[in-house]
Amino acid sequence: MKKILYDNQMFTFQRFGGVTRYFADLMYNLPANEFVSEIPMRYCENHYVTETYGREYDRISFPRNYRLRRLVYALTNRYLASNAVKKGDYDIFHPTYFSPYFLKHVKKCQKPFVLTIHDMTFERYPQDVLIYDRTIPHKKLLISEASHIIAVSENTKRDIVEILGTDPSKISVVHHGCRIVARPTAQLFDRYVLYVGERKGYKNFLPWLSAIRPIFNLDPNLKVVCTGLPFSKAELKLFGKWNILDRLVHISANDAQMASLYKHALCFVFPSHYEGFGIPILEAFAYGCPICLSNASSFPEVAGDSGLFFNPGDAQSMQDTLKEMLVSPSLREELKQKGLERSKEFTLERMVEKSCEVYRKL
C-alpha cells in the first residue's frame, strides 16, 4: 500500500477555494485498498476539510481576523510538515502549493514528489503579481525538480511547456471532477444572471459589465448577482456612474445558497481572459444552469458545445451573446440539458482514478 503525504500549505491559507477543494476531494477519496493519505496539520479552518469531510482540527479564537490567525497556524503547521517530510515515512509527497521548503528533504530521503499545476495565471499576467510574491520563481523551481506534474487541463499543460520548456512527457492532464455537495435553498432572487468569484484584471468583469449595459434598458427587471468579495467603494462608485447600481447584487453565499443561485439563474457568465480550468463551469452544469462564457484559454476544452461562447475582447460580442441567451428559453433549456450531460465527463471518481494512475507510475 502506497502512502501519499500531502502538506498543509493551502489548507492553512484558504478557508474556501478551488485548490483546497481539489486536494480535499483527492486525498479523502483515494482507494482505501491501495493508498493511504496523511496531512500533518494541527490547525485548520478550511471548509472542505472540516465541513465537507468532517475532519476535526484545532483552531484559535484570537485574533479575530483570519489573516492574522493563519500566521499562527502557518508556523505550527509548517513545523509539523517539515518534520514529516524529513522523517521519510511515505512513498510519494504531494505538496499543495509552491513553497520549496521541502525540496532538500525529499531529495535526501530520495522520495518522489508530484506537483499539481492549476494554471499559469501569474506567468501570463505578471503585472497582477505583488512585488514581494515569490510564486513565479518557486513554481518554476518545483516544476523543474518534480518527479511528475499533474496539469488540470490541456491548456495548462501547453502553457507549462510553452513558458518553461518543460518536457511534455513529464506532464499528465487530469481534469477536475465535480460532485453535488449541497441541496439548493429556496430561490433567492428573481430574474438574474450569475457571476462567481473574483472580479479583478484578467477576470474581465468590468469590461463585460460595461458591454452589457444596454441590455439593462431592454430588460428592466434584470439583475447581476455576484458572489466573492463584497463590492469595493470604487466599484460602487462606477456602478452609480453607469446608473446600474440597483442592478448589481452581492451575496456571500454558503453551499446551499450557491446551489440555489446556479439552479435559478437565467445563466452563469464567465468572461475571463484566462483560467487554468474553470471549476464554476462544472458547478453550473451540475445544477442545470446554462452558461455564457469566453472562447479563451481552457473554456472550449471544458465546456465543449455545452456553452454559448463570446469574444472576451469584443464588447459587441459579449452583449449580443448574453442577449441571445436571455431572449431564448429554448436555447437555455438546450444548453441546460447539454451541460447536465457534459458534467458526466468530469466526475470526482474519474479525477481520483487519473491521479492514482500518476501515483502508480512512481
C-alpha positions in Angstrom: 0.0 0.0 0.0 1.4 3.4 -1.0 1.4 6.2 1.5 0.8 9.7 0.0 2.0 12.6 2.1 0.2 15.9 1.5 1.1 19.2 3.2 -0.9 22.0 4.7 0.2 25.0 2.7 -3.1 25.8 1.0 -5.2 24.4 3.8 -3.7 26.9 6.1 -4.0 29.7 3.6 -7.5 29.1 2.3 -10.8 28.6 4.1 -12.6 28.4 0.7 -11.1 28.0 -2.8 -10.7 25.7 -5.8 -7.2 24.4 -4.8 -8.1 23.2 -1.4 -11.4 21.7 -2.7 -9.4 19.8 -5.3 -6.9 18.4 -2.7 -9.6 17.5 -0.2 -11.6 15.7 -2.8 -8.4 13.8 -3.9 -6.9 12.8 -0.6 -10.1 11.8 1.1 -11.3 9.6 -1.8 -8.2 7.6 -2.6 -9.0 3.9 -3.0 -8.5 2.5 0.6 -7.2 -0.9 -0.6 -4.3 0.8 -2.4 -3.4 4.1 -0.9 -3.3 5.8 2.4 -3.1 9.6 2.8 -1.6 11.7 5.6 -1.6 15.5 6.1 0.4 16.7 9.1 -1.6 19.6 10.4 -2.8 20.8 13.8 -4.7 24.0 13.0 -7.3 24.2 10.2 -10.4 26.2 9.3 -10.7 25.0 5.8 -14.3 24.5 4.9 -13.8 21.4 2.7 -11.7 19.6 5.3 -13.8 20.5 8.4 -17.3 20.7 6.9 -17.4 18.7 3.7 -15.3 15.8 5.0 -15.9 16.3 8.8 -12.2 16.2 9.9 -11.5 17.8 13.2 -8.6 20.2 13.8 -7.8 22.8 16.4 -8.5 26.5 15.9 -7.9 29.6 17.9 -10.3 32.5 18.5 -7.8 35.3 18.8 -7.1 37.4 16.8 -10.5 37.7 15.2 -9.1 38.5 11.8 -8.4 35.2 9.9 -5.4 36.6 8.0 -3.7 37.1 11.4 -4.8 33.8 12.9 -3.4 31.9 9.9 0.1 33.3 10.6 0.0 31.4 13.9 -1.4 28.4 12.1 1.3 28.5 9.4 4.1 28.5 11.9 2.9 25.4 13.7 1.7 23.5 10.6 4.9 24.2 8.7 6.9 22.8 11.6 4.8 19.6 11.5 5.0 19.3 7.7 8.8 19.8 7.7 9.3 17.1 10.3 7.1 14.7 8.4 8.9 15.2 5.1 12.3 14.8 6.9 11.2 11.6 8.5 10.6 10.0 5.1 7.8 7.7 6.2 5.9 8.0 2.9 6.1 6.8 -0.6 5.1 10.0 -2.5 5.0 13.6 -1.4 2.3 15.8 -3.0 2.6 19.5 -1.8 -0.5 21.7 -2.0 1.3 24.8 -3.1 4.7 26.1 -4.3 6.9 26.8 -1.2 10.1 24.8 -1.8 10.7 24.3 1.9 10.6 20.5 1.5 12.9 20.2 -1.5 16.1 19.3 0.2 14.3 16.8 2.5 12.7 14.8 -0.3 16.0 14.7 -2.1 17.8 13.5 1.0 15.2 10.8 1.5 15.2 10.0 -2.2 11.4 10.3 -2.3 9.4 11.3 -5.5 7.1 14.3 -5.4 4.1 15.2 -7.6 3.2 18.8 -8.3 -0.2 19.9 -9.4 -0.4 23.0 -11.6 -3.8 24.6 -11.8 -2.9 27.4 -14.0 -0.2 29.7 -15.2 -2.0 32.9 -14.4 0.9 34.6 -12.7 3.2 33.8 -15.6 0.6 35.1 -18.1 -0.3 38.2 -16.1 2.8 39.1 -14.1 1.6 42.7 -13.8 -1.0 41.5 -11.3 1.6 39.9 -9.1 2.6 41.7 -5.9 6.3 42.7 -5.9 7.2 40.6 -2.9 5.3 37.4 -4.2 7.7 34.6 -4.9 5.2 32.2 -6.5 6.7 32.5 -10.0 10.3 31.5 -9.2 9.2 29.0 -6.7 6.8 27.3 -9.1 9.5 27.3 -11.8 11.9 25.6 -9.4 9.5 22.9 -8.3 8.3 22.2 -11.9 11.9 21.5 -12.8 12.5 19.3 -9.8 9.2 17.4 -9.6 9.1 13.7 -10.4 5.9 14.2 -12.3 3.4 17.1 -12.9 -0.4 17.0 -13.0 -1.9 19.7 -15.1 -5.7 20.3 -14.7 -6.2 20.9 -18.5 -4.6 20.5 -21.8 -4.5 24.3 -21.9 -2.5 24.4 -18.7 -0.1 21.7 -20.0 0.5 23.7 -23.2 1.2 26.8 -21.1 3.8 25.0 -18.9 5.6 23.6 -22.0 5.5 27.0 -23.8 6.5 29.2 -20.9 9.0 26.9 -19.2 10.1 24.5 -21.9 9.1 21.5 -19.7 9.2 18.1 -21.3 5.5 17.2 -22.2 6.1 13.6 -21.2 6.6 14.8 -17.7 3.1 16.2 -17.5 -0.2 14.3 -17.2 -3.5 16.0 -17.7 -6.1 15.2 -15.0 -9.3 17.2 -15.3 -11.1 18.4 -12.2 -14.1 16.5 -11.1 -17.3 17.9 -9.6 -19.8 16.5 -7.2 -23.0 17.9 -5.7 -22.4 18.7 -2.1 -25.5 20.7 -1.2 -29.2 20.8 -1.7 -30.4 24.2 -3.0 -32.2 26.6 -0.7 -35.4 28.3 -1.9 -35.0 30.7 -4.8 -33.1 33.8 -3.6 -33.7 36.3 -6.5 -35.9 36.6 -9.5 -34.6 37.4 -13.0 -30.8 37.5 -12.8 -27.6 36.3 -14.4 -24.9 34.9 -12.1 -21.2 35.9 -11.7 -19.0 33.9 -9.4 -15.6 34.7 -7.8 -13.0 37.5 -8.2 -13.6 40.5 -10.4 -10.0 41.8 -10.9 -7.9 42.3 -14.1 -7.9 39.2 -16.3 -11.3 38.1 -14.9 -12.7 40.8 -17.3 -15.8 41.5 -15.1 -15.9 45.3 -15.6 -15.4 45.3 -19.3 -18.1 42.6 -19.6 -20.5 44.6 -17.4 -19.8 47.8 -19.4 -20.5 45.9 -22.6 -23.9 44.5 -21.5 -25.2 47.8 -20.0 -27.6 48.4 -22.9 -29.4 45.2 -22.0 -30.5 46.7 -18.7 -32.5 49.3 -20.7 -34.3 46.5 -22.6 -34.8 44.3 -19.6 -36.0 46.5 -16.6 -36.1 43.6 -14.1 -32.7 42.0 -14.9 -30.0 41.9 -12.2 -26.5 40.7 -12.0 -25.9 38.6 -8.8 -22.2 38.4 -7.7 -20.5 36.2 -5.2 -16.9 36.6 -4.0 -15.7 39.6 -2.1 -18.1 42.5 -1.4 -18.2 45.3 -3.9 -15.4 47.9 -3.3 -16.1 51.6 -2.9 -14.5 52.1 -6.4 -16.9 49.5 -7.9 -19.9 51.0 -6.2 -18.9 54.5 -7.5 -18.6 53.1 -11.0 -21.9 51.3 -10.9 -23.5 54.6 -9.8 -21.8 56.5 -12.6 -23.2 53.9 -15.1 -26.7 54.2 -13.5 -26.9 50.5 -12.8 -26.3 50.5 -9.0 -29.7 49.0 -8.4 -29.0 46.2 -10.9 -25.9 44.7 -9.1 -26.4 42.4 -6.1 -23.7 40.9 -3.9 -24.2 37.8 -1.7 -21.8 35.9 0.5 -23.3 32.5 -0.2 -22.9 29.2 1.6 -23.0 25.9 -0.3 -26.8 25.6 -0.3 -27.3 29.2 -1.4 -24.7 28.7 -4.2 -26.6 25.7 -5.4 -29.8 27.8 -5.5 -28.0 30.6 -7.3 -26.9 28.2 -10.1 -30.2 26.4 -10.2 -32.4 29.5 -10.7 -30.1 31.8 -12.7 -31.1 32.7 -16.3 -27.4 31.8 -17.0 -24.0 31.8 -15.5 -21.5 34.2 -17.1 -17.7 33.6 -17.2 -15.9 36.4 -19.1 -12.3 35.7 -18.1 -9.5 36.1 -20.5 -7.7 33.2 -18.8 -8.4 30.3 -16.5 -6.5 27.1 -15.9 -9.7 25.1 -15.8 -12.8 26.9 -14.5 -14.5 24.8 -11.9 -17.6 27.0 -11.8 -18.4 25.7 -15.3 -18.8 22.2 -13.8 -20.8 23.6 -10.9 -23.2 25.3 -13.4 -23.5 22.2 -15.5 -24.2 20.0 -12.4 -27.0 22.3 -11.2 -28.6 22.7 -14.6 -27.5 26.3 -15.3 -26.9 27.4 -18.9 -23.5 29.1 -19.3 -22.3 32.1 -21.3 -18.5 32.3 -21.5 -15.3 33.4 -23.2 -13.9 31.5 -26.1 -10.5 31.7 -24.4 -7.9 29.5 -22.6 -9.3 26.3 -21.2 -13.0 27.1 -21.6 -13.7 25.4 -25.0 -11.9 22.3 -23.7 -14.0 22.2 -20.6 -17.4 23.3 -21.9 -17.3 21.7 -25.3 -20.5 22.5 -27.2 -22.5 23.0 -24.0 -22.0 26.7 -23.6 -22.6 29.9 -25.6 -19.3 31.5 -26.4 -18.3 35.1 -26.9 -15.1 37.0 -27.7 -13.9 38.5 -24.3 -12.2 41.3 -26.0 -15.2 42.4 -28.1 -17.9 44.4 -26.4 -20.5 43.8 -29.1 -19.8 40.0 -29.0 -20.3 40.0 -25.2 -23.6 42.0 -25.5 -25.0 40.0 -28.4 -24.3 36.6 -26.8 -25.9 37.5 -23.5 -28.9 39.0 -25.3 -29.3 35.8 -27.3 -29.3 33.8 -24.1 -31.8 36.0 -22.3 -34.4 36.1 -25.1 -34.5 32.4 -25.9 -35.9 30.0 -23.3 -35.5 27.1 -25.8 -31.8 27.9 -26.1 -31.4 28.0 -22.3 -33.1 24.6 -22.0 -31.0 23.1 -24.7 -27.8 24.3 -23.0 -29.1 23.1 -19.7 -29.5 19.6 -21.0 -26.2 19.6 -22.8 -24.5 20.8 -19.6 -26.0 18.1 -17.5 -24.8 15.5 -20.0 -21.3 17.2 -20.2 -20.9 17.1 -16.5 -20.8 13.3 -16.6 -17.4 13.5 -18.2 -16.0 15.4 -15.2 -16.7 13.2 -12.2 -14.9 13.1 -8.9 -14.3 9.4 -9.4 -12.5 9.9 -12.7 -10.4 12.7 -11.3 -9.2 10.5 -8.4 -8.6 7.5 -10.7 -6.5 9.5 -13.2 -4.5 10.9 -10.2 -3.9 7.4 -8.9 -2.5 6.4 -12.3 0.1 9.1 -11.8 0.9 7.8 -8.3 1.2 4.2 -9.6 3.9 5.3 -12.1 6.3 6.5 -9.3 
